[in-house]
């Protein structure tokens, strides 16, 4: 009976995601992830054309089309094949295991079900990013995980789509470990979708061949705060019922506040191209050999834990890692590299 239960969850995961993906593409809507991905990508592509940081880098930089393929493979094909189904099973197993051992149903007693929506999203964003930060450090410190993570660090020229070049094994590591605590806290698929779109956009920004005034990221945060205030999404509606003119004025005022006041704080709280470029640096000091600037969306963790590193303007630094010259340059080679390296290591140990 137990096996049948989880098998049913697994099968429903396949069927549900396949239907969702088909509807997502054929019936565009505000929560259509496929079109959000295209829209966000197109937005940063245009920005890279008109506001390039490295002006001598081609618009269609080296491996641009390879990274575009990774974008669809990692975010759609792999999810359709395994992630959605497997994560449903893992979450149910995890929750049922805690219930069996302690008698506590985490999802039933979750206090977040009574929180205002903005608090749920903010908590989900911070918790997800904190989990990702630690996972990212593990990818750099654990040898066999680093072999898979090398795919992401094989980027020779940085651009927005470089965010999406990573080994499919990272989906297993990242998505499972980040999704489980969020699901157990009661953060649903739509909440996860909203958080993911925001982090997708910020990840595109971090990797983009782009440099803008710090006022612009501050303005984005101010804009989002303005939407929350104007639409009464706080637990207490501070502004009362507003017409569309008043709402517009609130959003514009909050955007200006973010640009000129919050921008100094945003620079410390959030990642940026100037900071993330150093994470991809080929040359790092010996004491930093395990990596720097591990933040994906938030930079604050790097400042808290002492891994922040911006020695100077890194616009033209060499990217990659020692040995990248012999690293596979095609999709198939990159996605079999980790497995072949581990097999070779085991074989050499057996011979030794």
C-alpha positions in Angstrom: 0.0 0.0 0.0 2.8 2.4 0.9 4.7 1.7 -2.3 1.5 2.1 -4.3 0.9 5.5 -2.7 4.3 6.9 -3.6 4.2 5.3 -7.1 0.9 7.1 -7.6 2.4 10.4 -6.5 5.3 9.8 -8.8 3.1 9.1 -11.8 0.8 12.0 -11.1 3.9 14.2 -10.9 4.8 13.3 -14.5 1.2 13.6 -15.8 0.6 16.9 -13.9 3.8 18.6 -15.1 3.4 17.4 -18.7 -0.2 18.8 -18.8 1.0 22.0 -17.0 3.9 22.5 -19.5 1.6 22.1 -22.5 -1.0 24.5 -21.1 1.8 26.9 -20.1 3.0 27.1 -23.7 -0.3 27.0 -25.6 -2.3 29.2 -23.2 -0.2 32.2 -22.1 -1.2 33.9 -18.8 0.4 36.0 -16.1 1.7 32.9 -14.3 3.0 31.3 -17.5 6.6 30.5 -16.6 7.6 29.7 -20.2 6.8 33.2 -21.4 8.2 34.9 -18.2 11.5 33.1 -19.0 11.5 34.4 -22.5 10.4 37.9 -21.5 13.1 38.2 -18.8 15.8 36.8 -21.1 14.8 39.1 -23.9 14.8 42.1 -21.5 18.4 41.4 -20.4 19.5 40.6 -23.9 18.4 44.1 -25.0 20.1 45.7 -22.0 23.3 43.9 -22.9 23.1 45.4 -26.4 22.5 49.0 -25.4 24.4 49.1 -22.0 27.3 46.6 -22.4 29.9 46.5 -19.6 32.5 44.8 -21.8 32.1 46.7 -25.0 34.5 44.5 -27.0 32.4 41.4 -26.2 30.2 40.3 -29.0 26.4 40.5 -28.6 26.2 36.8 -29.4 29.2 36.0 -27.2 31.1 32.7 -27.2 28.7 29.8 -26.4 25.6 31.9 -26.4 23.6 29.3 -28.3 24.9 26.5 -26.0 23.7 28.4 -23.0 20.4 29.1 -24.6 20.0 25.3 -25.1 20.9 24.8 -21.4 18.1 27.3 -20.5 15.4 25.1 -22.0 16.9 21.8 -21.0 17.4 22.7 -17.3 14.2 24.6 -16.7 11.8 22.5 -18.8 13.0 19.2 -20.2 14.7 18.0 -17.0 11.7 19.1 -14.9 9.4 17.3 -17.2 11.4 14.1 -16.9 12.2 13.8 -13.2 12.3 16.9 -11.0 8.6 17.6 -10.4 7.7 13.9 -9.9 10.7 13.2 -7.7 10.3 16.3 -5.5 6.6 15.4 -4.8 7.7 12.0 -3.7 10.6 13.3 -1.5 8.5 15.9 0.2 5.8 13.4 1.1 8.3 10.8 2.3 10.0 13.5 4.4 6.8 14.8 5.9 5.5 11.2 6.5 8.8 10.2 8.1 8.7 13.1 10.6 5.0 12.3 11.3 5.8 8.6 12.0 8.8 9.4 14.2 7.5 12.3 16.2 3.7 12.4 15.6 4.1 16.0 14.3 2.6 17.0 11.0 4.8 20.0 10.0 2.5 21.1 7.2 -0.6 21.0 9.5 1.0 23.1 12.3 2.7 25.5 9.9 2.1 29.1 11.2 2.8 30.6 7.8 -0.7 29.6 6.6 -1.9 32.6 8.7 0.7 35.1 7.5 0.1 37.9 4.9 1.2 37.0 1.4 4.1 39.4 1.3 5.6 37.8 4.5 5.2 34.3 3.0 7.1 35.5 -0.2 9.8 37.3 1.8 10.4 34.4 4.1 10.5 32.0 1.2 12.9 34.1 -0.7 15.3 34.5 2.3 15.1 30.8 3.3 15.6 29.6 -0.3 18.6 31.8 -0.9 20.2 30.9 2.5 19.8 27.2 1.6 21.2 27.8 -1.9 24.2 29.7 -0.5 25.3 26.7 1.6 24.6 24.3 -1.2 26.7 26.5 -3.5 29.6 26.4 -1.0 29.4 22.6 -0.9 29.6 22.5 -4.7 33.0 24.2 -4.4 34.3 22.4 -1.4 33.3 18.7 -2.1 35.5 17.3 -4.9 32.9 15.1 -6.7 30.3 17.9 -6.6 32.8 20.4 -8.0 33.3 18.1 -11.0 29.7 18.7 -11.9 29.8 22.4 -11.0 32.7 22.9 -13.4 30.1 23.0 -16.2 28.9 26.4 -14.9 32.4 27.7 -14.4 33.4 26.7 -17.9 31.9 30.0 -19.2 34.6 32.0 -21.0 32.5 35.1 -21.7 29.9 36.3 -19.2 26.3 37.0 -20.3 22.8 36.7 -18.8 22.3 33.2 -20.2 25.5 31.9 -18.4 23.3 31.6 -15.3 21.5 28.7 -17.0 24.6 26.7 -17.9 24.9 24.0 -15.2 25.0 20.2 -15.0 21.6 18.6 -14.6 22.9 16.9 -11.4 22.7 20.4 -9.8 19.0 20.2 -10.3 18.9 17.1 -8.1 21.1 18.7 -5.4 19.7 22.3 -5.5 16.1 21.8 -6.2 15.5 18.9 -3.8 17.3 20.6 -0.9 15.7 24.0 -1.5 12.2 22.8 -2.2 11.8 20.4 0.7 12.0 23.1 3.5 9.7 25.4 1.5 7.1 22.7 0.8 7.1 21.6 4.5 6.6 25.2 5.5 3.5 25.3 3.3 4.9 27.5 0.5 2.8 26.3 -2.5 3.6 26.1 -6.1 2.3 29.5 -7.0 4.3 31.1 -4.1 7.4 29.2 -5.3 6.7 30.5 -8.9 6.7 34.1 -7.8 9.9 33.7 -5.8 11.5 31.8 -8.7 10.7 34.5 -11.3 12.2 37.2 -9.1 15.4 35.1 -8.5 15.5 34.2 -12.2 15.5 37.9 -13.1 18.2 38.8 -10.5 20.3 35.8 -11.6 20.2 37.1 -15.2 21.3 40.5 -13.9 24.2 39.0 -11.9 25.6 37.2 -15.0 24.8 39.9 -17.5 27.3 41.8 -19.5 25.8 44.9 -17.9 26.7 47.7 -15.6 24.1 50.2 -14.4 24.0 52.7 -11.7 23.2 51.2 -8.2 20.1 53.4 -8.3 18.5 51.0 -10.7 18.5 48.0 -8.5 17.3 50.2 -5.7 14.5 51.5 -7.9 13.4 47.9 -8.6 13.1 47.1 -4.9 11.3 50.4 -4.3 8.9 49.6 -7.1 8.1 46.2 -5.6 7.5 47.8 -2.1 5.3 50.4 -3.8 3.1 47.6 -5.3 2.8 46.0 -1.8 1.8 49.3 -0.2 -0.5 50.5 -3.0 -2.5 47.2 -3.0 -2.8 46.8 0.7 -0.8 43.6 0.8 0.6 44.4 4.3 -1.3 42.8 7.2 -2.4 46.3 8.1 -3.6 48.4 5.2 -1.7 51.6 6.0 -3.1 53.6 3.1 -6.7 52.5 3.0 -8.6 52.1 -0.3 -6.9 53.9 -3.2 -7.9 54.8 -6.7 -5.6 54.0 -9.6 -4.1 57.5 -9.6 -3.3 57.3 -5.9 -1.8 53.8 -6.4 0.3 55.1 -9.2 1.6 57.9 -7.1 2.5 55.5 -4.2 4.4 53.2 -6.6 6.3 56.1 -8.2 7.1 57.6 -4.8 8.4 54.2 -3.5 10.4 53.7 -6.7 12.1 57.1 -6.2 12.7 56.3 -2.6 14.3 53.0 -3.6 16.5 54.7 -6.2 17.9 57.5 -4.0 17.7 56.0 -0.5 17.5 52.2 -0.5 20.2 51.9 -3.3 23.0 52.0 -0.8 21.5 49.2 1.2 20.6 47.2 -1.8 24.2 47.1 -2.9 25.1 45.2 0.3 21.9 43.0 0.4 21.8 41.9 -3.2 24.3 40.4 -5.7 25.5 42.3 -8.8 27.5 41.7 -12.0 30.5 43.5 -10.4 30.4 41.1 -7.5 29.5 37.9 -9.2 32.2 38.2 -11.9 34.7 37.4 -9.2 33.0 34.2 -8.4 33.9 33.1 -11.9 37.5 34.3 -11.8 40.2 32.0 -13.1 42.8 33.4 -10.8 42.0 33.5 -7.0 44.4 33.9 -4.1 45.4 30.6 -2.4 43.4 31.4 0.7 40.3 31.8 -1.5 40.9 28.7 -3.7 37.5 27.2 -2.7 35.7 30.2 -4.1 34.2 33.5 -3.2 30.9 35.4 -3.5 28.6 32.4 -3.3 25.4 34.4 -3.1 22.9 33.8 -5.9 20.3 36.5 -5.2 21.4 37.9 -1.9 25.0 39.1 -1.2 24.4 39.6 2.5 25.5 36.0 3.3 28.9 36.6 1.8 29.4 39.6 4.0 28.2 37.8 7.1 30.3 34.7 6.6 33.4 36.5 5.2 33.4 35.2 1.7 32.8 38.5 -0.1 35.6 39.5 -2.4 35.8 42.4 -4.8 39.5 43.5 -4.9 39.0 45.8 -7.9 36.9 46.3 -11.0 36.8 42.8 -12.5 35.4 43.8 -15.9 38.1 42.2 -17.9 39.4 39.4 -15.7 40.0 35.9 -17.1 37.1 33.5 -16.3 37.1 29.8 -15.7 39.3 27.5 -13.6 42.7 25.9 -13.9 42.3 23.1 -16.4 39.3 24.7 -18.2 41.4 24.6 -21.4 40.9 20.9 -21.6 37.3 20.9 -20.4 34.6 19.6 -22.9 33.0 22.4 -24.9 29.9 20.5 -26.1 26.7 19.7 -24.2 27.2 15.9 -24.2 30.8 16.1 -23.1 30.0 18.5 -20.3 27.1 16.4 -19.0 29.1 13.2 -18.9 32.2 14.8 -17.4 31.4 14.4 -13.8 30.4 10.8 -14.1 33.5 9.9 -16.2 35.8 11.7 -13.8 34.4 9.8 -10.8 34.6 6.5 -12.7 38.3 7.2 -13.5 39.0 8.1 -9.9 37.5 4.9 -8.6 39.3 2.8 -11.2 42.7 4.4 -10.3 42.1 3.7 -6.6 41.2 0.1 -7.3 44.4 -0.3 -9.3 46.4 1.4 -6.6 
